[in-house]
């Protein structure tokens, strides 16, 4: 049975989508069957895998509305072993539309439950907010990856996210676990980057991934070509970082997958 991992942080620009796309591609390269669910109305994970967002007719919107089955919303990608449930700007309306529905926090969980047998990993790219979309992802997930950028305000807002995770554990999903905190946008030349790494490791210890994602030009360029870093430049530092991270996750989950 597969594992569902949400990639969440209400701060924008911390590397959530970069992580979702490149972790999915890296796990695919390691011959794991992966489904990436784009649960962000900005649909960057969808375009980052080379899918034309304007052409999306079925995706996470229909999945959450329960107007289509999960399997009907899945499309293949050019990344080996990676499927996608794409997003569209329509998703922006979902929070309002679900607000008066019963068990609105469980819409995603119910929709994707029977997909767990089809995939080794199901990754959910969350929106940069702690609204109903992210709540649905956390309620559906087995665990959550929290990307933290190695910059001045890195820990700002982290307490709020951890409190949200605690309340989801208490109210909606007692099984939710923190898969790990991932340090992103690391620049070894900057003293600040090193200070953030030290501080996060000191505070959170084993909860922090050994792998650190370094700042990398090729990593920033890849989405504009609709490709993962693995496809765009497999020899780059960014590709190595994400392959290391994928290996770390596979190793950690060997007992459960």
N, C-alpha and C positions, 0 to 999 in steps of 0.2 A: 504494500500500500504506500502511496506517495505522501510527501510532506508538503503542506501549504505554508509558504513563508511570505509574510507581508513586508514590504520595504517602506518604512514610514518615518517621517519627521515633518512637523508642521512648518518648519522653516523652509523657504524656497532656496534653490541654488546650493544645496548641500551635496548633490550628486546622487539623488534617489533614482532618477530615470537612467542616468549613466550606469549606475550599479545594476538596476533591474535588467536592462538590455544586455550588458556585457557579462553579467553573472549567468543569465539564461544561455547566452552563446557559449560561454566557457563550460558550463555543465553539459551542454549539447556535444561539445567537442570531446568531453570525457565519456561520451556514449550514454548519457543519462537522457531519458525522455522528459522534455520540459514543456510546460504550458506557461506562457506569460499573459497575465490579465492586466490590461491597461485600465486602471480605475481613476485616471486623472483626466478631467475635461480638456486639458491642454493637449492631450493625445501625443505627447512627445515620444513615448515608447513605441507607439504605432508607427510614426514617421521615421523614428530611429531604426526601425527594422525594414525600412524601404516600402512601407505601405502608404498609398495615397489616402490621406485622411478624408478628403472630400468624397472619395469613392466608397467610403465605409457605409454599408447599409444595415448590417447587423453587427452588434458588438456588446460591450458591457452595459449599455443603456437598456437594451432588450433583456439582457441577462438579469439585471436588477429589477426590472419591471415584471419579470416572469411572463413576458409575452412570447418568448422563444426559449427553447431548451438550450442548455449550455453547449451541447454538441452542435447545434445549428449555428452558433455564433463563432465557432472556432475556424480560423483560417491557417493554412500552412505558411511558413516563411522560408526564405532562402538560406537561413541558418540551419545547419544540420541538427536534426532532432528537436527543433524548436517550433512549437505552434503558438498562435497568438489569438487572444480575444481582444479585438481592437477597440479603441475609443473614438468618440466623435464629440464635437463641441456641444451636441444635444445633451450630453451627460451633465452639463451644468444645471439643467432643470430638475435633475433626479431628486435632489434633496427636498425640494418643494413638493414634488409629486408623491414622495414616499411618506411625507410628514404625518399624514393621517391614517396610514396603513397599520394594521396590527402586525406586531413583531417586525417592525421595519428594520431593526438592526440585524435581522437574520436572513434578509433577502438573498445576499450572496452565498451565505453558508448553505442554505437550502438548494440554491441553484447549482452549486458545484460539487456537492457531496458525492455524487456517483462518478465524478471524474477522477477521484483519488486512485482508483484502480488502474486508470489508463496512463498515468504519468508517475515518474520518480519524484519530480518536483513541480509544484505549481507556485509561481511567483506572482505577487500582486504589487504593481507599481501604484502607490497611493498618491492622492492629491496633497498639495502643500497646505493642509488645514486639518483641524481635528473635528470636522463635520461628520455628517451621516455616512458619506462615502468611505472615509477612513475607518469609522466605527464598524461599518459592514465588513471591511477587509480584516480588521483585528478580531472580529467575532468569528469570521470564517477560518482564520489562520491557526496553525499549530504553534507558530513562532513568529517573531518579528526581528528584522535587521534594522538597526538605527544608524544611518550614515551621519557622521559628524565631521564638518570641515575643519581643517587645522588653521583656523583664523580667530581673530580677537573675540568675537561673540559666540564662539563655538558652543559653550555650555548654556548660553542664554536660551531659555525655552525648553531645555532638556527636562527640567523638573516637571513642567506642565505635561510633557509627553509621557513621562514615567508615571505621573498621577493618572493620566488617561488609561494607560495600560493596566494599572492597578485596578481602576474602577471597572474596566472591561473584564478583568479576571474575576472580580467580585460578582458582577451582575450578569455577564453574558457568556463568558468563556473561561471557565476555571482552569482549563488545560493550556491556556496561552503562556508561552515561554519566551524569554528574550534569547534569540539565536545568537545575537552578539552586536556589539557596537563596532562600526567600521569607520576608521579614520580616513578621510578623503582629502584631496587637494593638498597633499603634503609636499613641502618644498624644503629639502634638507639644508639649503643655504640660509634659510630664515630662522633666526633665533626663536621667533614667535611660534613657528610651526613645531619646533622641538619642544617648546614649553607646553604647548597644547597637548602633544602626545604624552609627555610626562605626567601632566595633570590628569588627563583622562585615565591613563593606566593606573595612576595612584588611587584615584577615586573608585574606579570600577573593576580593577584587577582582571580576573579571568573572563569577565563579560566582554572584554575587548578582543577583537580578532588579532592574531599575530600579524596578518597581512595588513599593510598600509598602502592605500592607493595614492601614488605620487602624481603631482601635477605633470601633465604630459600633453604637448601640442597635438599629437596624433589622436589622442583620446578626445580632445575638443573638436577636432576636424571630422571625425568619423560620422556623427549624426547628420551632418549636412550632405553626406553621400548616401544616407539611408542604410548605413552598414554598422555592424558591431565592430569593435576594435579588433576582434579576432579575424574578421574578414578584411577589414581595411588595412591593417598592418600587424600581422601576427608576430613580427619580430620586435614590436615596440615595447617600451617599458610598461605602458598601460595594459597591453595584452598579457604580459608576464604577471603583472599584479593581479589581474582578474582570474587568470588560470590558477594562481596560487590560492586565491580566496576560494575558488570552486573546489579545489583539492581539500582545503581546510574544512569546508562544509561537508563534503562527501565522507571524509575521515571521521568527522564528529558524529555523523548520522549513520555510520556503518551498522550500528546495532539496530537502528530503527527502520532502515530502508530495506 
